[in-house]
Amino acid sequence: MQLSKVLTQIAFVSGVVGISLSASATSQTINGNGCNSLYPPDYSFGTLVYHESTQLRNGSTAFRYATCPIHRGQALSTAGWNPAVVATDSTNQLWCVASSLDEFGNSIGSTPAATIPAGSGAMLINFPNLPSSAWGYFNVFCTMPASSSIQQVLYQEY
């Protein structure tokens, strides 16, 4: 039941965002298993952060910090991007920050998203549009409380 709610929300967000897009917009979906644990790093023994088939799951009893690199489809575009994260969290403590960086790694835009409502099913975290620069790159950083997961990162690049 929760999954159908999330899919309905994703379809709604995609529709609303799609109305304002030009013909050159690129939409992408990245599975959560493409994200990486930063602290402790993935390769540390006993992190209890699991790369499962479609998600990154925190199996520990502590917070874990993850980064989700975004692969740009339009490297020369300066028209911005719009990210969203599908995640689960029963504690209402998971939060994420979406960032835009220029080609030298300097921040040109960053915004935190409010925590998702506590619950057992997947929830959608929306971000406002962020700027972009030619040859720059995008990233989503999340704090993951115990038993939470990042299932997908959705984004549209203009």
Backbone hydrogen bonds, N-H to C=O, Kabsch-Sander energy under -0.5 kcal/mol:
donor,donor_aa,acceptor,acceptor_aa,energy
5,K,1,M,-1.6
6,V,2,Q,-2.3
7,L,3,L,-2.7
8,T,4,S,-2.0
9,Q,5,K,-2.4
10,I,6,V,-2.9
11,A,7,L,-2.4
12,F,8,T,-2.3
13,V,9,Q,-3.0
14,S,10,I,-2.9
15,G,11,A,-2.2
16,V,12,F,-2.7
17,V,13,V,-3.0
18,G,14,S,-2.4
19,I,15,G,-1.2
20,S,16,V,-0.7
20,S,17,V,-0.9
21,L,18,G,-1.0
25,A,22,S,-1.5
26,T,157,E,-2.8
28,Q,155,Y,-2.8
30,I,153,V,-2.8
32,G,54,T,-1.4
32,G,151,Q,-2.7
34,G,31,N,-2.1
35,C,32,G,-2.0
36,N,67,T,-2.8
38,L,65,Y,-4.2
39,Y,65,Y,-0.9
42,D,37,S,-1.1
44,S,41,P,-2.0
47,T,44,S,-1.0
50,Y,48,L,-0.6
50,Y,57,R,-3.0
52,E,50,Y,-1.1
52,E,55,Q,-2.4
56,L,150,I,-2.2
57,R,50,Y,-2.6
57,R,55,Q,-0.5
58,N,148,S,-2.8
59,G,48,L,-3.3
59,G,57,R,-0.9
64,R,144,M,-2.3
65,Y,39,Y,-1.1
66,A,142,C,-2.8
67,T,36,N,-2.7
68,C,140,V,-3.2
70,I,138,F,-1.7
72,R,70,I,-0.7
77,S,74,Q,-1.6
81,W,130,L,-2.2
82,N,156,Q,-2.5
84,A,154,L,-2.4
85,V,125,I,-2.3
86,V,152,Q,-2.6
87,A,85,V,-0.6
87,A,123,M,-2.5
88,T,149,S,-2.2
89,D,119,G,-0.5
95,W,143,T,-1.1
96,C,113,A,-0.5
97,V,141,F,-2.9
98,A,111,T,-2.3
99,S,139,N,-2.9
100,S,109,G,-3.3
101,L,137,Y,-2.9
102,D,106,N,-2.7
105,G,102,D,-2.0
108,I,100,S,-2.8
109,G,100,S,-1.2
111,T,98,A,-2.3
113,A,96,C,-2.8
116,I,94,L,-0.9
119,G,89,D,-1.3
123,M,87,A,-3.3
125,I,85,V,-3.3
126,N,124,L,-0.6
127,F,83,P,-1.3
130,L,81,W,-3.1
135,W,75,A,-3.8
136,G,133,S,-2.2
137,Y,101,L,-1.9
138,F,70,I,-0.6
139,N,99,S,-1.9
140,V,68,C,-1.5
141,F,97,V,-2.8
142,C,66,A,-2.8
143,T,95,W,-2.5
144,M,64,R,-3.6
144,M,142,C,-0.5
147,S,58,N,-1.5
147,S,60,S,-0.6
148,S,145,P,-1.7
149,S,88,T,-2.0
150,I,56,L,-2.5
151,Q,86,V,-2.7
151,Q,149,S,-0.6
152,Q,86,V,-1.8
153,V,30,I,-2.5
154,L,84,A,-2.9
155,Y,28,Q,-2.3
156,Q,82,N,-1.7
157,E,26,T,-3.1
158,Y,80,G,-2.7
